[in-house]
């Protein structure tokens, strides 16, 4: 069974693609985007499989 780790990331409206691309390059998958605390901000929920350390 896959185990997941999660992250919440603030997104600035003018830099959303760059922020998500950076996290995606690190193996994170976007799950959902919700409104943030102010009109110019969104919050992204991301997940990726946990890695096991040997």
mmCIF file of the N, C-alpha and C atoms, coordinates in Angstrom:
data_MODEL
# 
_entry.id   MODEL 
# 
loop_
_atom_site.group_PDB 
_atom_site.id 
_atom_site.type_symbol 
_atom_site.label_atom_id 
_atom_site.label_alt_id 
_atom_site.label_comp_id 
_atom_site.label_asym_id 
_atom_site.label_entity_id 
_atom_site.label_seq_id 
_atom_site.pdbx_PDB_ins_code 
_atom_site.Cartn_x 
_atom_site.Cartn_y 
_atom_site.Cartn_z 
_atom_site.occupancy 
_atom_site.B_iso_or_equiv 
_atom_site.pdbx_formal_charge 
_atom_site.auth_seq_id 
_atom_site.auth_comp_id 
_atom_site.auth_asym_id 
_atom_site.auth_atom_id 
_atom_site.pdbx_PDB_model_num 
ATOM 1   N N  . UNK A 1 1  ? 0.848  -1.180 0.000   1.00 0.00 ? 1  UNK A N  1 
ATOM 2   C CA . UNK A 1 1  ? 0.000  0.000  0.000   1.00 0.00 ? 1  UNK A CA 1 
ATOM 3   C C  . UNK A 1 1  ? 0.897  1.248  0.000   1.00 0.00 ? 1  UNK A C  1 
ATOM 4   N N  . UNK A 1 2  ? 0.553  2.188  -0.830  1.00 0.00 ? 2  UNK A N  1 
ATOM 5   C CA . UNK A 1 2  ? 1.320  3.428  -0.907  1.00 0.00 ? 2  UNK A CA 1 
ATOM 6   C C  . UNK A 1 2  ? 1.021  4.306  0.296   1.00 0.00 ? 2  UNK A C  1 
ATOM 7   N N  . UNK A 1 3  ? 2.078  4.832  0.894   1.00 0.00 ? 3  UNK A N  1 
ATOM 8   C CA . UNK A 1 3  ? 1.931  5.828  1.959   1.00 0.00 ? 3  UNK A CA 1 
ATOM 9   C C  . UNK A 1 3  ? 2.287  7.179  1.366   1.00 0.00 ? 3  UNK A C  1 
ATOM 10  N N  . UNK A 1 4  ? 1.549  8.203  1.780   1.00 0.00 ? 4  UNK A N  1 
ATOM 11  C CA . UNK A 1 4  ? 1.694  9.532  1.192   1.00 0.00 ? 4  UNK A CA 1 
ATOM 12  C C  . UNK A 1 4  ? 2.190  10.535 2.223   1.00 0.00 ? 4  UNK A C  1 
ATOM 13  N N  . UNK A 1 5  ? 2.879  11.550 1.732   1.00 0.00 ? 5  UNK A N  1 
ATOM 14  C CA . UNK A 1 5  ? 3.163  12.729 2.541   1.00 0.00 ? 5  UNK A CA 1 
ATOM 15  C C  . UNK A 1 5  ? 2.472  13.904 1.855   1.00 0.00 ? 5  UNK A C  1 
ATOM 16  N N  . UNK A 1 6  ? 2.093  14.890 2.645   1.00 0.00 ? 6  UNK A N  1 
ATOM 17  C CA . UNK A 1 6  ? 1.299  16.010 2.143   1.00 0.00 ? 6  UNK A CA 1 
ATOM 18  C C  . UNK A 1 6  ? 1.967  17.338 2.463   1.00 0.00 ? 6  UNK A C  1 
ATOM 19  N N  . UNK A 1 7  ? 1.650  18.342 1.669   1.00 0.00 ? 7  UNK A N  1 
ATOM 20  C CA . UNK A 1 7  ? 2.146  19.704 1.903   1.00 0.00 ? 7  UNK A CA 1 
ATOM 21  C C  . UNK A 1 7  ? 1.049  20.691 1.558   1.00 0.00 ? 7  UNK A C  1 
ATOM 22  N N  . UNK A 1 8  ? 1.017  21.783 2.290   1.00 0.00 ? 8  UNK A N  1 
ATOM 23  C CA . UNK A 1 8  ? 0.153  22.909 1.939   1.00 0.00 ? 8  UNK A CA 1 
ATOM 24  C C  . UNK A 1 8  ? 1.075  24.068 1.564   1.00 0.00 ? 8  UNK A C  1 
ATOM 25  N N  . UNK A 1 9  ? 0.745  24.713 0.461   1.00 0.00 ? 9  UNK A N  1 
ATOM 26  C CA . UNK A 1 9  ? 1.624  25.725 -0.109  1.00 0.00 ? 9  UNK A CA 1 
ATOM 27  C C  . UNK A 1 9  ? 0.828  26.971 -0.463  1.00 0.00 ? 9  UNK A C  1 
ATOM 28  N N  . UNK A 1 10 ? 1.243  28.145 0.044   1.00 0.00 ? 10 UNK A N  1 
ATOM 29  C CA . UNK A 1 10 ? 0.574  29.372 -0.396  1.00 0.00 ? 10 UNK A CA 1 
ATOM 30  C C  . UNK A 1 10 ? 0.935  29.676 -1.854  1.00 0.00 ? 10 UNK A C  1 
ATOM 31  N N  . UNK A 1 11 ? -0.058 30.065 -2.634  1.00 0.00 ? 11 UNK A N  1 
ATOM 32  C CA . UNK A 1 11 ? 0.155  30.417 -4.038  1.00 0.00 ? 11 UNK A CA 1 
ATOM 33  C C  . UNK A 1 11 ? -0.178 31.890 -4.245  1.00 0.00 ? 11 UNK A C  1 
ATOM 34  N N  . UNK A 1 12 ? 0.725  32.602 -4.860  1.00 0.00 ? 12 UNK A N  1 
ATOM 35  C CA . UNK A 1 12 ? 0.437  33.975 -5.262  1.00 0.00 ? 12 UNK A CA 1 
ATOM 36  C C  . UNK A 1 12 ? -0.153 33.937 -6.662  1.00 0.00 ? 12 UNK A C  1 
ATOM 37  N N  . UNK A 1 13 ? -1.220 34.663 -6.879  1.00 0.00 ? 13 UNK A N  1 
ATOM 38  C CA . UNK A 1 13 ? -1.947 34.603 -8.147  1.00 0.00 ? 13 UNK A CA 1 
ATOM 39  C C  . UNK A 1 13 ? -1.034 34.899 -9.338  1.00 0.00 ? 13 UNK A C  1 
ATOM 40  N N  . UNK A 1 14 ? -0.115 35.828 -9.182  1.00 0.00 ? 14 UNK A N  1 
ATOM 41  C CA . UNK A 1 14 ? 0.749  36.200 -10.310 1.00 0.00 ? 14 UNK A CA 1 
ATOM 42  C C  . UNK A 1 14 ? 1.899  35.210 -10.544 1.00 0.00 ? 14 UNK A C  1 
ATOM 43  N N  . UNK A 1 15 ? 2.084  34.196 -9.664  1.00 0.00 ? 15 UNK A N  1 
ATOM 44  C CA . UNK A 1 15 ? 3.193  33.255 -9.823  1.00 0.00 ? 15 UNK A CA 1 
ATOM 45  C C  . UNK A 1 15 ? 2.753  31.806 -9.637  1.00 0.00 ? 15 UNK A C  1 
ATOM 46  N N  . UNK A 1 16 ? 1.472  31.532 -9.837  1.00 0.00 ? 16 UNK A N  1 
ATOM 47  C CA . UNK A 1 16 ? 0.936  30.188 -9.569  1.00 0.00 ? 16 UNK A CA 1 
ATOM 48  C C  . UNK A 1 16 ? 1.655  29.112 -10.374 1.00 0.00 ? 16 UNK A C  1 
ATOM 49  N N  . UNK A 1 17 ? 1.803  29.305 -11.661 1.00 0.00 ? 17 UNK A N  1 
ATOM 50  C CA . UNK A 1 17 ? 2.427  28.281 -12.505 1.00 0.00 ? 17 UNK A CA 1 
ATOM 51  C C  . UNK A 1 17 ? 3.860  28.009 -12.077 1.00 0.00 ? 17 UNK A C  1 
ATOM 52  N N  . UNK A 1 18 ? 4.628  29.036 -11.814 1.00 0.00 ? 18 UNK A N  1 
ATOM 53  C CA . UNK A 1 18 ? 6.023  28.839 -11.432 1.00 0.00 ? 18 UNK A CA 1 
ATOM 54  C C  . UNK A 1 18 ? 6.137  28.079 -10.118 1.00 0.00 ? 18 UNK A C  1 
ATOM 55  N N  . UNK A 1 19 ? 5.276  28.407 -9.163  1.00 0.00 ? 19 UNK A N  1 
ATOM 56  C CA . UNK A 1 19 ? 5.309  27.727 -7.864  1.00 0.00 ? 19 UNK A CA 1 
ATOM 57  C C  . UNK A 1 19 ? 4.940  26.257 -8.033  1.00 0.00 ? 19 UNK A C  1 
ATOM 58  N N  . UNK A 1 20 ? 3.861  25.982 -8.761  1.00 0.00 ? 20 UNK A N  1 
ATOM 59  C CA . UNK A 1 20 ? 3.433  24.597 -8.949  1.00 0.00 ? 20 UNK A CA 1 
ATOM 60  C C  . UNK A 1 20 ? 4.451  23.801 -9.772  1.00 0.00 ? 20 UNK A C  1 
ATOM 61  N N  . UNK A 1 21 ? 5.068  24.412 -10.766 1.00 0.00 ? 21 UNK A N  1 
ATOM 62  C CA . UNK A 1 21 ? 6.093  23.723 -11.550 1.00 0.00 ? 21 UNK A CA 1 
ATOM 63  C C  . UNK A 1 21 ? 7.276  23.332 -10.669 1.00 0.00 ? 21 UNK A C  1 
ATOM 64  N N  . UNK A 1 22 ? 7.669  24.211 -9.763  1.00 0.00 ? 22 UNK A N  1 
ATOM 65  C CA . UNK A 1 22 ? 8.786  23.924 -8.862  1.00 0.00 ? 22 UNK A CA 1 
ATOM 66  C C  . UNK A 1 22 ? 8.475  22.723 -7.973  1.00 0.00 ? 22 UNK A C  1 
ATOM 67  N N  . UNK A 1 23 ? 7.291  22.715 -7.377  1.00 0.00 ? 23 UNK A N  1 
ATOM 68  C CA . UNK A 1 23 ? 6.893  21.589 -6.529  1.00 0.00 ? 23 UNK A CA 1 
ATOM 69  C C  . UNK A 1 23 ? 6.739  20.323 -7.361  1.00 0.00 ? 23 UNK A C  1 
ATOM 70  N N  . UNK A 1 24 ? 6.185  20.433 -8.560  1.00 0.00 ? 24 UNK A N  1 
ATOM 71  C CA . UNK A 1 24 ? 6.035  19.280 -9.436  1.00 0.00 ? 24 UNK A CA 1 
ATOM 72  C C  . UNK A 1 24 ? 7.376  18.668 -9.815  1.00 0.00 ? 24 UNK A C  1 
ATOM 73  N N  . UNK A 1 25 ? 8.381  19.501 -10.037 1.00 0.00 ? 25 UNK A N  1 
ATOM 74  C CA . UNK A 1 25 ? 9.722  18.996 -10.345 1.00 0.00 ? 25 UNK A CA 1 
ATOM 75  C C  . UNK A 1 25 ? 10.296 18.183 -9.187  1.00 0.00 ? 25 UNK A C  1 
ATOM 76  N N  . UNK A 1 26 ? 9.820  18.454 -7.976  1.00 0.00 ? 26 UNK A N  1 
ATOM 77  C CA . UNK A 1 26 ? 10.273 17.714 -6.792  1.00 0.00 ? 26 UNK A CA 1 
ATOM 78  C C  . UNK A 1 26 ? 9.403  16.497 -6.500  1.00 0.00 ? 26 UNK A C  1 
ATOM 79  N N  . UNK A 1 27 ? 8.481  16.165 -7.422  1.00 0.00 ? 27 UNK A N  1 
ATOM 80  C CA . UNK A 1 27 ? 7.691  14.953 -7.283  1.00 0.00 ? 27 UNK A CA 1 
ATOM 81  C C  . UNK A 1 27 ? 6.336  15.127 -6.619  1.00 0.00 ? 27 UNK A C  1 
ATOM 82  N N  . UNK A 1 28 ? 5.935  16.372 -6.359  1.00 0.00 ? 28 UNK A N  1 
ATOM 83  C CA . UNK A 1 28 ? 4.644  16.626 -5.708  1.00 0.00 ? 28 UNK A CA 1 
ATOM 84  C C  . UNK A 1 28 ? 3.537  16.688 -6.746  1.00 0.00 ? 28 UNK A C  1 
ATOM 85  N N  . UNK A 1 29 ? 2.380  16.115 -6.401  1.00 0.00 ? 29 UNK A N  1 
ATOM 86  C CA . UNK A 1 29 ? 1.194  16.133 -7.256  1.00 0.00 ? 29 UNK A CA 1 
ATOM 87  C C  . UNK A 1 29 ? 0.145  17.040 -6.633  1.00 0.00 ? 29 UNK A C  1 
ATOM 88  N N  . UNK A 1 30 ? -0.432 17.920 -7.441  1.00 0.00 ? 30 UNK A N  1 
ATOM 89  C CA . UNK A 1 30 ? -1.471 18.826 -6.963  1.00 0.00 ? 30 UNK A CA 1 
ATOM 90  C C  . UNK A 1 30 ? -2.755 18.052 -6.691  1.00 0.00 ? 30 UNK A C  1 
ATOM 91  N N  . UNK A 1 31 ? -3.319 18.254 -5.502  1.00 0.00 ? 31 UNK A N  1 
ATOM 92  C CA . UNK A 1 31 ? -4.573 17.605 -5.126  1.00 0.00 ? 31 UNK A CA 1 
ATOM 93  C C  . UNK A 1 31 ? -5.732 18.584 -5.234  1.00 0.00 ? 31 UNK A C  1 
ATOM 94  N N  . UNK A 1 32 ? -5.532 19.797 -4.693  1.00 0.00 ? 32 UNK A N  1 
ATOM 95  C CA . UNK A 1 32 ? -6.613 20.777 -4.674  1.00 0.00 ? 32 UNK A CA 1 
ATOM 96  C C  . UNK A 1 32 ? -6.053 22.171 -4.446  1.00 0.00 ? 32 UNK A C  1 
ATOM 97  N N  . UNK A 1 33 ? -6.769 23.172 -4.958  1.00 0.00 ? 33 UNK A N  1 
ATOM 98  C CA . UNK A 1 33 ? -6.454 24.576 -4.691  1.00 0.00 ? 33 UNK A CA 1 
ATOM 99  C C  . UNK A 1 33 ? -7.697 25.207 -4.082  1.00 0.00 ? 33 UNK A C  1 
ATOM 100 N N  . UNK A 1 34 ? -7.522 25.915 -2.964  1.00 0.00 ? 34 UNK A N  1 
ATOM 101 C CA . UNK A 1 34 ? -8.639 26.570 -2.276  1.00 0.00 ? 34 UNK A CA 1 
ATOM 102 C C  . UNK A 1 34 ? -8.298 28.034 -2.047  1.00 0.00 ? 34 UNK A C  1 
ATOM 103 N N  . UNK A 1 35 ? -9.301 28.873 -1.827  1.00 0.00 ? 35 UNK A N  1 
ATOM 104 C CA . UNK A 1 35 ? -9.040 30.283 -1.543  1.00 0.00 ? 35 UNK A CA 1 
ATOM 105 C C  . UNK A 1 35 ? -8.195 30.446 -0.279  1.00 0.00 ? 35 UNK A C  1 
ATOM 106 N N  . UNK A 1 36 ? -7.310 31.436 -0.319  1.00 0.00 ? 36 UNK A N  1 
ATOM 107 C CA . UNK A 1 36 ? -6.464 31.739 0.834   1.00 0.00 ? 36 UNK A CA 1 
ATOM 108 C C  . UNK A 1 36 ? -7.083 32.801 1.723   1.00 0.00 ? 36 UNK A C  1 
ATOM 109 N N  . UNK A 1 37 ? -6.280 33.317 2.643   1.00 0.00 ? 37 UNK A N  1 
ATOM 110 C CA . UNK A 1 37 ? -6.789 34.291 3.608   1.00 0.00 ? 37 UNK A CA 1 
ATOM 111 C C  . UNK A 1 37 ? -7.096 35.671 3.021   1.00 0.00 ? 37 UNK A C  1 
ATOM 112 N N  . UNK A 1 38 ? -6.574 35.950 1.822   1.00 0.00 ? 38 UNK A N  1 
ATOM 113 C CA . UNK A 1 38 ? -6.896 37.229 1.174   1.00 0.00 ? 38 UNK A CA 1 
ATOM 114 C C  . UNK A 1 38 ? -7.140 36.988 -0.313  1.00 0.00 ? 38 UNK A C  1 
ATOM 115 N N  . UNK A 1 39 ? -7.716 37.960 -1.010  1.00 0.00 ? 39 UNK A N  1 
ATOM 116 C CA . UNK A 1 39 ? -8.111 37.756 -2.415  1.00 0.00 ? 39 UNK A CA 1 
ATOM 117 C C  . UNK A 1 39 ? -6.951 37.476 -3.377  1.00 0.00 ? 39 UNK A C  1 
ATOM 118 N N  . UNK A 1 40 ? -5.745 37.869 -3.014  1.00 0.00 ? 40 UNK A N  1 
ATOM 119 C CA . UNK A 1 40 ? -4.602 37.671 -3.906  1.00 0.00 ? 40 UNK A CA 1 
ATOM 120 C C  . UNK A 1 40 ? -3.838 36.387 -3.609  1.00 0.00 ? 40 UNK A C  1 
ATOM 121 N N  . UNK A 1 41 ? -4.389 35.533 -2.770  1.00 0.00 ? 41 UNK A N  1 
ATOM 122 C CA . UNK A 1 41 ? -3.663 34.320 -2.398  1.00 0.00 ? 41 UNK A CA 1 
ATOM 123 C C  . UNK A 1 41 ? -4.561 33.091 -2.469  1.00 0.00 ? 41 UNK A C  1 
ATOM 124 N N  . UNK A 1 42 ? -3.970 31.992 -2.914  1.00 0.00 ? 42 UNK A N  1 
ATOM 125 C CA . UNK A 1 42 ? -4.612 30.693 -2.931  1.00 0.00 ? 42 UNK A CA 1 
ATOM 126 C C  . UNK A 1 42 ? -3.744 29.749 -2.114  1.00 0.00 ? 42 UNK A C  1 
ATOM 127 N N  . UNK A 1 43 ? -4.318 28.622 -1.708  1.00 0.00 ? 43 UNK A N  1 
ATOM 128 C CA . UNK A 1 43 ? -3.556 27.613 -0.988  1.00 0.00 ? 43 UNK A CA 1 
ATOM 129 C C  . UNK A 1 43 ? -3.666 26.306 -1.768  1.00 0.00 ? 43 UNK A C  1 
ATOM 130 N N  . UNK A 1 44 ? -2.525 25.696 -2.046  1.00 0.00 ? 44 UNK A N  1 
ATOM 131 C CA . UNK A 1 44 ? -2.481 24.430 -2.772  1.00 0.00 ? 44 UNK A CA 1 
ATOM 132 C C  . UNK A 1 44 ? -2.198 23.295 -1.799  1.00 0.00 ? 44 UNK A C  1 
ATOM 133 N N  . UNK A 1 45 ? -2.903 22.185 -1.999  1.00 0.00 ? 45 UNK A N  1 
ATOM 134 C CA . UNK A 1 45 ? -2.644 20.953 -1.255  1.00 0.00 ? 45 UNK A CA 1 
ATOM 135 C C  . UNK A 1 45 ? -1.977 19.988 -2.225  1.00 0.00 ? 45 UNK A C  1 
ATOM 136 N N  . UNK A 1 46 ? -0.819 19.461 -1.826  1.00 0.00 ? 46 UNK A N  1 
ATOM 137 C CA . UNK A 1 46 ? -0.058 18.570 -2.682  1.00 0.00 ? 46 UNK A CA 1 
ATOM 138 C C  . UNK A 1 46 ? 0.254  17.275 -1.948  1.00 0.00 ? 46 UNK A C  1 
ATOM 139 N N  . UNK A 1 47 ? 0.556  16.217 -2.742  1.00 0.00 ? 47 UNK A N  1 
ATOM 140 C CA . UNK A 1 47 ? 0.946  14.950 -2.141  1.00 0.00 ? 47 UNK A CA 1 
ATOM 141 C C  . UNK A 1 47 ? 2.014  14.299 -3.012  1.00 0.00 ? 47 UNK A C  1 
ATOM 142 N N  . UNK A 1 48 ? 2.779  13.403 -2.369  1.00 0.00 ? 48 UNK A N  1 
ATOM 143 C CA . UNK A 1 48 ? 3.718  12.555 -3.098  1.00 0.00 ? 48 UNK A CA 1 
ATOM 144 C C  . UNK A 1 48 ? 3.942  11.291 -2.274  1.00 0.00 ? 48 UNK A C  1 
ATOM 145 N N  . UNK A 1 49 ? 4.325  10.218 -2.938  1.00 0.00 ? 49 UNK A N  1 
ATOM 146 C CA . UNK A 1 49 ? 4.570  8.979  -2.196  1.00 0.00 ? 49 UNK A CA 1 
ATOM 147 C C  . UNK A 1 49 ? 5.746  9.176  -1.230  1.00 0.00 ? 49 UNK A C  1 
ATOM 148 N N  . UNK A 1 50 ? 5.587  8.607  -0.029  1.00 0.00 ? 50 UNK A N  1 
ATOM 149 C CA . UNK A 1 50 ? 6.691  8.649  0.935   1.00 0.00 ? 50 UNK A CA 1 
ATOM 150 C C  . UNK A 1 50 ? 7.804  7.751  0.428   1.00 0.00 ? 50 UNK A C  1 
ATOM 151 N N  . UNK A 1 51 ? 9.021  8.194  0.631   1.00 0.00 ? 51 UNK A N  1 
ATOM 152 C CA . UNK A 1 51 ? 10.162 7.369  0.269   1.00 0.00 ? 51 UNK A CA 1 
ATOM 153 C C  . UNK A 1 51 ? 10.657 6.660  1.524   1.00 0.00 ? 51 UNK A C  1 
ATOM 154 N N  . UNK A 1 52 ? 11.080 5.438  1.363   1.00 0.00 ? 52 UNK A N  1 
ATOM 155 C CA . UNK A 1 52 ? 11.625 4.703  2.490   1.00 0.00 ? 52 UNK A CA 1 
ATOM 156 C C  . UNK A 1 52 ? 13.133 4.848  2.468   1.00 0.00 ? 52 UNK A C  1 
ATOM 157 N N  . UNK A 1 53 ? 13.680 5.131  3.619   1.00 0.00 ? 53 UNK A N  1 
ATOM 158 C CA . UNK A 1 53 ? 15.129 5.291  3.720   1.00 0.00 ? 53 UNK A CA 1 
ATOM 159 C C  . UNK A 1 53 ? 15.750 3.991  4.182   1.00 0.00 ? 53 UNK A C  1 
ATOM 160 N N  . UNK A 1 54 ? 16.788 3.571  3.477   1.00 0.00 ? 54 UNK A N  1 
ATOM 161 C CA . UNK A 1 54 ? 17.450 2.305  3.825   1.00 0.00 ? 54 UNK A CA 1 
ATOM 162 C C  . UNK A 1 54 ? 18.576 2.537  4.808   1.00 0.00 ? 54 UNK A C  1 
# 
